[in-house]
């Protein structure tokens, strides 16, 4: 499974915040993180995706996390559980100099779940709008940044440009279960629990739509934003997932709708997954069973850890959007 690892960067974070204080997508939105005296002094000029010209009185003194809107966008509001893509610039509060962070360039896209209480950005992004430019004060430790000469208690300034958003889970209409296919039980967040039937795995590609969305239709060569859980039929073990685990926050991936029997090294997804997803609609959840053979890994592929050539794979995919 090939993802946009060069463009969708996951930055390790260590802070834990209170749950998001937002209402549903049709109501008002009250962010947990508020503007402060320090964040209100931050200005930043330039186009999103370019290195901004950042200005504020130095040294900038703050009592903690503060979030102010520098420029107001006119896009959708970001609610609890939704997904935000954004540009990030990190600046020293002591000198106003840009701090280089490994793998983050001005045009890099980071992705986070709004309101995620395991992730400081979950609070920063609450109730922002697509198109907003935010000025943020925080400590290096609270954001999880290190290196570049940063000490854990150093104050940093973040310039956050929100560029797009996606739904955070499949939002369509639940469908009747399909006999012989894995069953899905959903947590309140939408994270799936999977029960694989006893007995032998299917010997041919099987797909079931467990939730039917009414969004755009996925086409060949699309870049699809999705939550994905992958399991082994034989052991019922989860191989990997984009949902929240003890090791990482909940961050969807981007899948290219191009058949790739190498499992991602050529830039796409397994042929069986491409067949299942092309023609599906945004907002849907799919269960896809891929046996070894023409729809799975080709002979000689480098297999994911824990996967053998004879294994049947089970995918649970929430289709959250199509990335431009």
Secondary structure by P-SEA (a helix, b strand, c coil): cccccccbbbbbbcccccccccccccbbbbbcccccccccccccccccccccccccccccccccbbbbbccccccccccccbbbbbbbbbbbcccccccccccccccbbbbbbccccccaaaaaaccccccbbbbbbbcccccccccccccccbbbbbbbbbcccccccccccccccccccbbbbbccccbbbbbbbcccccccbbbbbcbbbcccccccccccccbbbbbbcccccccccccccccccbbbbbbbcbbbccccccccccaaaaaacccccccbbbbbbbccccccccccccccccccccbbbbbbbbbccccc
